[in-house]
Amino acid sequence: MRAKFVLTEAATGLWRNVTMTIALILTTAISLALLGAGGLLYTQVNKTKDLLYAQVEVTVFLETTVTPEQKDAIQSKLESDSEIKSVTYESKQEAYERFKELFAESPDLVENTKPESLPESFRLKLEDPSQADNIDAKYKNVAGVDIVSTQQELVGRLFDAIDAVKNLSLVVSLVSGAAAILLIGNTIQVAAYSRRREVSIMKLVGASNWYVRLPFVLEAAVAGLIGAVLASIGLAIAKVIVIDDALKALGQNSVVPSIGWSEIAVTAPILALVAVLTAGVTGWTTLRFYVKV
């Protein structure tokens, strides 16, 4: 009987303050959608970072006057280096073929460039791409080496931009979550005030504090759960309409990994749990410290 009474009171409260309930559900849904999007973005950014790291190459360009002996000595040293995962030699002709692909839209430049004008090189994959500067320091003064290109400046700027996007997504998520918490607290206060007479009667007949507060907490939890469901649906729609189309437009060579349905499926229950716990804890705290219930 008591459980039925609590559930009935919670349902009545949701319907009685229907406008506040709708506002709470929508705000919670938007906040959770931003939170879920921020979490997915954070994960995808880390994956993108790993993919970019995997594609980072260090190129050791050889001097035009390098001797076969010097070339063999450089290759042996590179292949025995524990920091280097793989070594690929690129001849002048291979460099020219790559050059033609890169500058296919500039036929005049390609026509005026000869294979012998391009340097031979060794292209390196590192065990830890973040240690590219070590390779530069070790090989830049080796006989026969012209220059060591680490791409470190370009990659560093790119990773700084990626980290900025990741941090921005977290900040937006936290601000949205704070807004939802404030609205939940305000809704609970309004609901408690509008039913102060019933609460007073319940207290007079000996109802315990938790029994009086429980319907309000359930109201907030149910509204939060509905908001989580709407947020999950919104993320699924955004994946189909926005994200998948955007990644498709980038082409197959894009380094940005797609968001799979498994990730959406994992995010949805997490959002539901966060919504129910946040709404419940916020409702109980509001009633305990700000409302005489």
N, C-alpha and C positions, 0 to 999 in steps of 0.2 A: 504493500500500500504506500509506504513512504517513497519507494523508488518511482512508483507511478505518479505520485504527487510532484516529485522533483522534476520529472520529465515533462509533465503537463505544464508546470510553471515556466519551465524553460521555453517550451513551444509557444505558450501564451505571450511571454516576454518578447520573443522574436517577432510575433505578429503584431503585438501592441505598438512596438516602436519600429514599424516596418520601414519607414524612410531612413532611420538611423541604421537599421539592419542592412538595408540595401547599400547605403554609403559605406558601411563597415566591410561588407562582402566585396564591393568593387575596389575599395582602397587596398584591402588585403590581397585581392587577386592581382592588382597592378604591382604591388610591392613584391609579392612572391614571384610574379612573372619576371620582374627585373632581377630579383635575387637568383632565380633559376637561370636566366639568361647570363647573368654575371658569372655564375658558377660554371656554366657550359663554356662561356668565352674564356674563362681562366684556364680551364682544362685544354681547350683547343689551342690557346696561345702557347701553353707549355709544349703541346705536341708539335706545333708549328716550329717552335724554337728548336726542338730536338731534330726535326727534319732538316731545318736550315743548317744546324751544326753538322749533320751527317753529310751535307753537300759542300761544306767548306773545303776548299782545296788550297794547298800551298804550292806555288809554282817556283821552281828554281830555274831561272833563265841562264843559259850558258853564253859565254863570250863568243863572238864570231871567230876568234882565233884559237878557240879551245882545241887541244890536241886529243887524239884518241886515247892516249894514256891518261890524261887528266879526266876525260869523260868516264873512262872505266873506273878510275879511283873514286870519283864523285858518286857514281852509281853503287859501287861496293859499300861506300860509307853510308849512303842513304838506306840501302837494303839491310844493313846491320844495326841501324838505329832503332832502339826499342820504342821510341816515341812515334815512329812512323808505321802505319798499318800496311800501306801498299805504295809501290813506286811504279809509275808509268812513264816510259820514255816517249817523247814526241819529237819527231824529226822535223826538218824544215818543210818538207812536203806535207806532212800531216798538219803542221801549224798553218800552212797555206790553205789547206782544205777547210780547217776550222774558221780561218779568217774569211773565206768566201761565204760560209754559212752565216757568220755574224753580220757581215756587211753586204748581204745579198741585195739590199735595196739601194746600194751605192755602187753601181756598176763601174763608174769612172774610177773610183778608188781601188776597186778590185783589179781593174785592167792595168793600172799603173803600179801595182804592187807585184813583185816577183817573189817566188818561193825562197830564193837565196837571201832576200832582205829580212826574212823573219828568223828569229833565233831558235835554236834547239832548246829543249827544256825537259825537266823532269816534273811530273805532276804528282803531288803527294797527298795521300789521305792519312790523317793523323789518328792516333788512338784517342787523344783528347784535343779536339779542335781549339779549345780555349788556350792551349799552350803553343799557338803558332809563333809567338814572339821568340820562343826558345829556339825554334828551327831557324829563324832569321838570324839570331845571334850566332848560332853554331856554323852556319854555312855561307854567310855573306862575304867572308874574307877567304874562303877556300879558293885555291888556284883554279881558274877556269870558270868560276861563277861570276856572272855579270850582276845579277840582282835577284833577290828573293822577294816574291810577291805573296803576302800573307792574307790579303783582303781584310785585314783586321780592322782598319778604319771604317770600311763600308759595313762590315758585319757588326761592328760595335755600335754604329749609329742605328742600324736596323734593329738590333736587340734592345737598344735604349727605347726606341719607338714602341716595340712590342711590349716592353715592361710598363711603359706609360699607359698603353691601352688596357693592360691587365689591371693596373692599380686603379685606373679610372672606373673600370667595371665594378671593382670591389667597393669603391667609395659610393657610387650610385646605389648599389645594393644596400649598403649600410644606411644611407640616408632614407631610402624608401622603407626599410624595415623600421627605422625610428619613427617615421610618420605613421606607419600602421600601428605601432605600439601606442602612440599617443592617442590615436583615434579609438582604439580598443578601450583604453582607460577612460576616455571621455564618454564613450557609449555606455560603459558600465555605470559610471556616475549618474548619467541621465536616467538610465533604467532603474537604478536603486532609488533615486529621488522620486520618480513617478510612482513607485510602489512602496513608499515609505510607510503608509498606513498598514498595508498587509504585513510588512516586515515587523512593525511594532506589535501587531497582534500575535504574530508567530513568536516573538521574543517573550511576550507576556504569558503565553501558554507553555513556556519552557523549552522552546526549540533551541538547539545548540547553534553556535556560530557557523560551523561548517554546513549544517543542514540549511541554514538561511542563505548562506552564500552560494551553495552549490548550483542552484538554478541559474544565477547570473554567470557563473563560470562556464556552465554548459552552453549558455547562449553564445558567449564569446567563442567557445571552442567549435560549436557547430557552424557559426558564421565563418570562422577561420578555415574550417574544413571545406566548406563550399567555395570559398575564395581560392583554396589550393587546387580544387578540381578545375575551376575556371582558368587558373594560371597554367595548369598542365595542358589543358585544351588549347590555350593561346600559344604555348610553346610549340605544340605539335603543328598548329596551323602556320606559325611563323617558319617552321622548318620546311614545310611543303611549299609555301608561297614565296618566301623571301630567301631563306638560306640556300636551299637546293638550287634555285634558279640563279642566284648570284655566283655560286661555285661552278655551276655549269657554264656560265658566261666566261669565267676565268680560264676554262679549258682544262684538258687533262694534265697539263704541265704545272698546274697550280700546286704550291707547296702547302696550301691551307687544307688540312684534312676535313672531310665532311663530318657532320654530326649524325650519328646513327640512331635508329629507333631504340636500340638497347640503352643508349645514354639518356634518351627522353624517358624511357621506362624506369630507369634507376632514379632519375631526378624527381619524377612525380611523387613517389611515396616519401621521399625526403622532404619535399615541400609540404606534403600533408602533415608529416610529423612535426616539422618546424611550426606550421600554422597552429596546430592543436596545442602544442606545448607553450608557444609564445602567447596565444590567446588565453590559455588557462592560467599560466603564471601571472600574466599582466592583470587579468581579471581578479584573481585572488589577492594580489598585492594592492590593487586599487581599492578593493573593499576593505582590506585590513588597515590601510594607512590613511585613506582619504575619505572613506564613507563609513558612517556609523551603522554598520550592518553586522 
